[in-house]
Amino acid sequence: FESLYGVGLTFLLENQPSSASNEFNKALKLNPRDPALLTSLLQAQLELKQEAQAAATLTLLDGQLEKKDPRRMELAAMLVGEGAYKLAIQQFERLRETQPESYELNYNLALAYHRAGEEDQAAALLASMLGRIEIAELENLLGDVEEARGDKSRSLEAFRRAAELESQNEEYRYDYAQALVHWAALNQALEVFTAAARDFP
């Protein structure tokens, strides 16, 4: 098992996911419940764009981890890194069951919703979070979400509020100006860009 798993990891590190997957599947026959092996196999499957197999492996892995297992956060981060946002959502939702007030978990879940195209869920979660605490990071993400939903007024208001809350953050100022361009409010965009260029020469 250790030899097969080690060879698989070497292939994975050398960007050979197909060869890695072959070795991991051999190791899986010897120890089908090893969380580290399942995680590595999952990563190889994601790199190979094997969505159905990846979902099945994640289900197996999910059964091996307790709800509070810290490896769940690492797993969610890996899924996000591979662009598997729908699968990452599952992990963030599991983690949120044990830490419902965690800002990090809620923010990452909202971000995963947004990147998975589930804008209504993202907007609802962000609205709930902003009802408790107003943070520029949340407003800026809400601006992206509302822009994706096609809501001009809510999008611009969220971007504007983010830029107001952290006026020394160049990214938020830029995002607000770009949103104005996106919605063809060009005179206002020019004003915002001019003021930002003055503040960040």
MOKA-V32781 format. One record per residue. N is the residue number from 1. RES is the residue in one small letter. PHI is phi in whole degrees, 0 to 359 (* if undefined). PSI is psi in whole degrees, -180 to 180 (NA if undefined). BURIAL is 1 if it has 9 or more other ideal C-beta (glycine too) atoms within 8 Angstrom, else 0. Layout:
N|RES|PHI|PSI|BURIAL / N|RES|PHI|PSI|BURIAL
//
This chain:
1|f|*|-50|0 / 2|e|299|-40|0 / 3|s|294|-47|0 / 4|l|297|-43|1 / 5|y|295|-42|1 / 6|g|297|-42|0 / 7|v|295|-40|1 / 8|g|299|-43|1 / 9|l|298|-39|1 / 10|t|299|-46|1 / 11|f|300|-41|1 / 12|l|297|-43|1 / 13|l|293|-25|0 / 14|e|266|17|0 / 15|n|58|43|0 / 16|q|238|70|0 / 17|p|297|-31|1 / 18|s|295|-47|0 / 19|s|294|-38|1 / 20|a|298|-44|1 / 21|s|299|-39|1 / 22|n|300|-46|1 / 23|e|292|-40|1 / 24|f|297|-39|1 / 25|n|293|-34|1 / 26|k|295|-44|1 / 27|a|294|-33|1 / 28|l|298|-31|1 / 29|k|292|-27|0 / 30|l|272|-32|0 / 31|n|211|86|0 / 32|p|283|-1|0 / 33|r|243|12|0 / 34|d|282|116|1 / 35|p|299|-39|1 / 36|a|295|-42|0 / 37|l|297|-46|1 / 38|l|298|-38|1 / 39|t|296|-44|1 / 40|s|294|-41|1 / 41|l|298|-42|1 / 42|l|301|-44|1 / 43|q|298|-44|1 / 44|a|298|-43|1 / 45|q|296|-38|1 / 46|l|294|-40|1 / 47|e|293|-28|0 / 48|l|272|2|1 / 49|k|62|32|0 / 50|q|267|79|0 / 51|e|296|-43|0 / 52|a|294|-44|0 / 53|q|295|-39|0 / 54|a|297|-42|1 / 55|a|296|-40|1 / 56|a|294|-41|0 / 57|t|295|-40|1 / 58|l|297|-37|1 / 59|t|298|-43|0 / 60|l|298|-46|1 / 61|l|296|-39|1 / 62|d|303|-36|1 / 63|g|287|-14|0 / 64|q|265|-10|0 / 65|l|248|136|1 / 66|e|291|158|0 / 67|k|303|-37|1 / 68|k|267|6|0 / 69|d|300|124|0 / 70|p|297|-19|0 / 71|r|293|-18|1 / 72|r|297|-39|1 / 73|m|294|-41|1 / 74|e|298|-41|0 / 75|l|296|-46|1 / 76|a|299|-41|1 / 77|a|297|-40|0 / 78|m|296|-42|1 / 79|l|298|-42|1 / 80|v|297|-44|1 / 81|g|300|-30|0 / 82|e|270|1|1 / 83|g|78|14|0 / 84|a|269|69|1 / 85|y|292|-37|1 / 86|k|296|-38|0 / 87|l|288|-36|1 / 88|a|297|-37|1 / 89|i|304|-43|1 / 90|q|303|-44|1 / 91|q|290|-43|1 / 92|f|297|-37|1 / 93|e|293|-38|1 / 94|r|298|-48|1 / 95|l|297|-37|1 / 96|r|294|-26|1 / 97|e|298|-31|0 / 98|t|264|-20|0 / 99|q|224|66|0 / 100|p|297|-22|0 / 101|e|264|1|0 / 102|s|294|119|1 / 103|y|297|-46|0 / 104|e|301|-47|0 / 105|l|296|-45|1 / 106|n|295|-41|1 / 107|y|296|-47|1 / 108|n|295|-34|1 / 109|l|294|-45|1 / 110|a|299|-41|1 / 111|l|295|-41|1 / 112|a|295|-42|1 / 113|y|305|-48|1 / 114|h|299|-47|1 / 115|r|289|-22|1 / 116|a|273|-2|1 / 117|g|82|12|0 / 118|e|265|70|1 / 119|e|291|-34|1 / 120|d|296|-43|0 / 121|q|294|-40|0 / 122|a|298|-46|1 / 123|a|297|-42|1 / 124|a|295|-43|0 / 125|l|293|-43|1 / 126|l|295|-39|1 / 127|a|297|-40|1 / 128|s|296|-44|0 / 129|m|294|-42|1 / 130|l|291|-21|1 / 131|g|291|-22|0 / 132|r|262|-37|0 / 133|i|206|133|0 / 134|e|263|116|0 / 135|i|230|139|1 / 136|a|301|-39|1 / 137|e|302|-41|0 / 138|l|291|-43|1 / 139|e|297|-41|1 / 140|n|295|-42|1 / 141|l|295|-39|1 / 142|l|299|-37|1 / 143|g|301|-44|1 / 144|d|298|-43|1 / 145|v|295|-47|1 / 146|e|292|-32|1 / 147|e|297|-43|1 / 148|a|295|-31|1 / 149|r|278|-7|1 / 150|g|81|19|0 / 151|d|262|98|0 / 152|k|300|-51|0 / 153|s|294|-43|0 / 154|r|292|-38|1 / 155|s|298|-51|1 / 156|l|295|-39|1 / 157|e|296|-41|0 / 158|a|293|-45|1 / 159|f|297|-42|1 / 160|r|298|-43|1 / 161|r|294|-39|1 / 162|a|299|-44|1 / 163|a|294|-33|1 / 164|e|289|-44|0 / 165|l|296|-36|1 / 166|e|229|77|0 / 167|s|292|-17|0 / 168|q|267|8|0 / 169|n|265|110|1 / 170|e|297|-37|0 / 171|e|298|-44|0 / 172|y|292|-37|1 / 173|r|296|-43|1 / 174|y|295|-45|1 / 175|d|299|-39|1 / 176|y|296|-46|1 / 177|a|298|-42|1 / 178|q|295|-36|1 / 179|a|296|-39|1 / 180|l|297|-40|1 / 181|v|296|-45|1 / 182|h|304|-40|0 / 183|w|266|14|1 / 184|a|64|27|0 / 185|a|268|69|1 / 186|l|289|-38|0 / 187|n|296|-43|0 / 188|q|293|-39|0 / 189|a|299|-41|1 / 190|l|299|-42|0 / 191|e|298|-45|0 / 192|v|293|-43|1 / 193|f|297|-42|1 / 194|t|297|-45|0 / 195|a|295|-40|1 / 196|a|291|-39|1 / 197|a|296|-35|0 / 198|r|291|-40|0 / 199|d|282|-25|1 / 200|f|233|68|0 / 201|p|294|NA|0
//
